[in-house]
Amino acid sequence: MAKSSKSFIDLLRAPDSPIDLSEIPTDSHPGGHSKKAAREALPELGERLAALQERLFAQSRGGTEPARESVLLVLQGMDTSGKGGTVKHVTGVMDPGGLHITSFKSPTEEELSHDFLWRIRKALPGAGYVGVFDRSHYEDVLIVRVRNLVPPEQWEPRYGLINEFEQELADQGTTVVKCFLHISRDEQKDRLLARLDDETKLWKYNTGDVDERKLWPAYREAYEAALDLTSTATAPWYVIPADRKWYRNFAITNLLIETLERIDPQWPPADYDVAKEKARVLES
C-alpha cells in the first residue's frame, strides 16, 4: 500500500462528534506503512525526535529571552492498551534531562482533599520539557464515571473545566498531544493471557483487570463522551489503532515529530562573546 500524503496529525485526529469507537478499526495502520517499513524507519525517526527535543530544551535555556514552549503527551486507554510500552519505546529515545514522566495512580487522601486538577498541575512540564502523562486528568471523567465514584453532578462539569484548563496550557505555551490507545476487547484478552503465560510478566497482571473487562461497554461510552466533549481545536484527541504495537509506536513517534516541527524550536544564540570565549579557552 502506498504511503499516504496526509500528516499523522490529520490521519489520526478524532472524527467529528458524535464519535462511535466501534466504527474505528483497532488493527488498521493509517498512513499505508507495513510493519517492515515502519520498523526500518523508526531508527531515523527516533534521531529526528531526539534532535527536535534537544532544540526545544535548548531554546528554553539559552539566549537573552528563553522560549517557554513545552509539549505534553497524554496517554489514555483501556488496561493493556500500551501506555507503558509507548513511554518505553517512543519517549525512550529522548534525553531524560528534558523529559518529565508522570504515571497517575489512585489519588491519595491529600490529593482527594483538593480540586481534581490539583495533582495534574503539579506534574506539568516546565518550559523546554516534553511531559508525558500515563493516565491523566481524564480519569476523573472515565473510571469516576464508570464506577460511580462521585455523582454525575460532580463529574459532568469537569468536561468544561478540562477544556478551560487545556486552553490555559496552550496560552502558556504548552502543546497538548492527547492519544487514545484504541484496542479491541479480544486483543486485551490475548495480552492478559500472554502475561499469565510469561513468568517475567506476572508482576504486570492485575486481578482487577478481569472485573474491569466486564465494564467494557461502559468504558467505551465514557471514552466516546470524553473524545466528543474535549477534542478541541486547541487540544484535539488522536485515536491511535493500538492492536499492533509496532504501529502504535510508529504513529505516536510521527505525531510528536510533526508537533515539534510545527513548534519549530530554534538553537538559541549565545549571550556571550563567542570569539572572546574561544580565546580564553585557548589561553587556559
C-alpha positions in Angstrom: 0.0 0.0 0.0 1.3 3.4 -0.9 2.2 5.9 1.8 -0.4 8.5 2.5 0.4 12.1 1.7 -1.5 13.3 4.8 0.2 14.1 8.1 -0.3 11.8 11.1 -1.9 14.8 12.8 -4.6 14.8 10.1 -4.8 11.0 9.8 -5.3 10.3 13.4 -7.3 13.2 14.7 -10.6 12.1 16.3 -13.6 12.3 14.0 -16.2 14.9 14.5 -18.9 14.3 17.1 -20.7 12.0 17.7 -17.9 9.5 17.9 -18.6 5.8 17.7 -15.4 3.9 18.6 -16.9 0.6 17.3 -16.6 2.1 13.8 -12.9 2.9 14.1 -10.7 -0.2 13.5 -8.3 -1.1 16.2 -5.9 -3.0 13.9 -5.5 -0.6 11.0 -2.4 1.4 10.2 -3.4 4.8 8.7 -0.6 6.1 6.5 -0.1 3.0 4.5 3.0 1.7 6.2 3.8 -2.0 6.6 5.3 -3.5 9.8 8.7 -4.0 8.0 8.7 -0.4 6.6 7.8 1.1 9.9 10.5 -0.8 11.8 13.1 0.2 9.2 12.1 3.8 9.5 12.0 4.0 13.3 15.7 4.5 13.9 15.9 7.6 11.7 12.6 8.8 13.2 14.0 8.4 16.7 17.0 10.5 15.8 14.7 13.2 14.4 12.6 13.2 17.5 15.6 13.3 19.8 17.1 16.2 17.9 13.8 18.2 18.0 13.5 17.6 21.7 17.1 18.8 22.3 16.3 22.0 20.4 13.1 22.5 22.4 15.1 22.2 25.6 18.0 24.3 24.4 15.8 27.3 23.3 14.3 27.4 26.8 17.7 27.6 28.5 19.9 29.8 26.3 19.8 33.3 24.8 18.6 36.5 26.4 14.9 35.7 26.0 14.5 31.9 26.6 11.4 30.4 25.0 8.6 29.0 27.1 7.2 26.3 24.7 6.7 22.7 26.0 4.9 19.6 24.9 2.6 17.4 27.0 1.8 13.9 25.7 -1.3 12.5 27.3 -1.8 8.7 27.1 -5.2 7.2 27.8 -6.6 3.8 27.0 -8.0 0.6 28.4 -5.8 -1.7 30.5 -3.0 -3.3 28.4 -3.5 -0.7 25.6 0.2 0.1 25.7 0.6 3.2 27.7 3.8 1.9 29.4 5.1 0.5 26.1 4.6 3.8 24.5 6.6 5.5 27.2 9.4 3.0 26.9 9.6 2.7 23.1 8.7 6.2 21.9 10.0 8.6 24.6 12.9 6.3 25.4 14.9 7.9 22.6 14.7 11.3 24.2 17.2 12.9 26.6 15.9 12.2 30.1 17.1 15.6 31.2 14.4 17.2 29.1 11.7 14.6 29.8 9.2 14.6 32.6 7.1 11.4 33.0 4.2 11.0 35.4 2.1 7.8 36.0 -1.1 8.7 37.8 -2.4 6.2 40.2 -5.4 6.2 42.5 -5.4 9.6 44.2 -4.0 9.9 47.8 -6.0 11.4 50.7 -4.1 14.6 50.2 -5.0 14.8 46.5 -8.6 14.0 47.2 -8.7 17.0 49.5 -8.1 19.3 46.6 -9.7 20.1 43.2 -9.2 17.2 40.7 -6.8 19.2 38.7 -4.5 20.0 41.6 -2.2 17.0 41.2 -2.2 17.4 37.5 -0.9 21.0 37.7 1.9 19.8 40.0 3.1 17.4 37.3 3.0 19.8 34.3 6.2 20.1 32.2 8.3 23.2 32.6 9.5 25.3 29.6 11.5 23.3 27.2 10.3 19.9 28.5 8.4 17.1 27.0 6.0 15.9 29.6 4.2 12.5 29.5 1.1 11.6 31.4 0.5 7.8 31.7 -3.2 8.3 32.6 -4.2 11.8 33.4 -7.0 14.2 34.4 -9.3 12.2 32.2 -9.5 9.5 34.8 -11.9 11.9 36.5 -14.4 11.6 33.7 -13.6 7.9 33.0 -13.3 5.5 35.9 -15.0 8.0 38.2 -18.0 7.9 35.8 -18.0 4.2 35.1 -17.5 3.2 38.8 -20.0 5.9 40.1 -17.3 7.1 42.5 -18.9 10.5 42.6 -22.4 11.6 41.5 -23.0 12.9 37.9 -23.5 16.5 39.1 -19.9 16.4 40.2 -18.2 14.8 37.2 -20.3 16.2 34.4 -18.9 19.8 34.8 -15.4 18.5 34.5 -15.5 18.3 30.7 -15.8 22.1 30.6 -13.2 22.5 33.3 -10.8 20.3 31.3 -11.3 22.4 28.2 -10.6 25.6 30.1 -7.5 24.0 31.7 -6.1 22.8 28.3 -6.7 26.2 26.8 -4.9 27.8 29.7 -1.9 25.4 29.0 -1.9 26.4 25.3 -2.0 30.1 26.2 1.1 29.5 28.4 3.0 27.8 25.6 2.3 24.1 26.2 1.1 22.0 23.2 -1.1 19.1 24.4 -1.0 15.9 22.4 -3.8 13.6 23.6 -3.6 10.0 22.4 -6.4 7.4 23.0 -4.8 4.0 22.5 -7.6 2.1 20.8 -7.5 -1.7 21.3 -10.2 -4.3 20.9 -11.6 -6.4 23.7 -10.2 -9.6 22.0 -6.7 -8.1 21.9 -6.9 -7.1 25.5 -7.8 -10.7 26.4 -4.8 -12.0 24.4 -2.5 -9.6 26.2 -3.8 -10.6 29.6 -3.4 -14.3 28.8 0.2 -13.6 27.5 1.1 -12.0 30.8 -0.2 -15.1 32.7 1.8 -17.4 30.4 5.1 -15.5 31.0 6.7 -15.6 34.4 8.5 -12.4 33.7 5.2 -10.6 33.1 3.2 -12.0 36.1 4.0 -8.8 38.1 2.2 -6.8 35.4 -1.0 -8.7 35.8 -3.8 -7.2 37.9 -6.6 -9.4 39.1 -8.9 -6.4 38.9 -8.4 -6.2 35.1 -11.0 -9.0 34.6 -13.6 -7.1 36.6 -12.9 -4.0 34.5 -13.4 -6.1 31.3 -17.0 -6.7 32.4 -17.5 -2.9 32.2 -16.1 -2.6 28.6 -19.3 -1.1 27.2 -19.5 1.5 29.9 -15.8 2.4 29.4 -16.3 2.7 25.7 -19.3 5.1 26.3 -17.2 7.1 28.7 -14.3 7.4 26.3 -16.7 8.4 23.5 -18.1 11.1 25.7 -14.6 12.3 26.6 -13.5 12.5 23.0 -16.7 14.1 21.9 -16.7 16.8 24.6 -12.9 17.6 24.9 -11.5 17.3 21.4 -10.9 20.9 20.6 -9.0 23.0 18.1 -6.5 23.8 20.8 -6.1 20.3 22.2 -7.5 17.7 19.8 -7.7 14.0 20.5 -5.9 11.4 18.3 -7.3 7.9 18.1 -4.3 5.5 17.8 -5.2 2.0 16.5 -3.2 0.1 19.1 -3.8 -3.6 18.4 -0.5 -3.6 16.6 2.2 -2.4 18.9 4.6 -1.5 16.0 2.0 0.8 14.6 1.2 2.4 17.9 4.9 3.3 18.4 5.3 4.4 14.8 2.2 6.6 14.8 2.9 8.4 18.1 6.6 8.9 17.2 5.4 10.7 14.0 2.8 12.7 15.9 5.4 14.0 18.2 7.8 14.8 15.4 5.1 16.7 13.5 4.1 18.6 16.7 7.6 19.6 17.4 8.2 20.6 13.8 5.2 22.9 14.0 6.6 24.5 17.1 9.9 24.8 15.2 12.3 25.2 18.2 15.5 27.1 17.4 19.0 26.9 18.7 19.4 29.9 21.0 22.1 32.5 20.2 25.0 32.8 22.7 24.5 35.5 25.3 28.3 36.0 25.5 31.1 36.9 23.1 32.0 33.6 21.3 35.3 34.9 19.9 36.4 36.1 23.3 35.5 32.8 24.9 37.4 30.9 22.2 40.5 33.0 23.0 40.1 32.4 26.8 39.8 28.6 26.2 42.9 28.6 24.0 44.8 30.5 26.6 43.8 28.3 29.5 
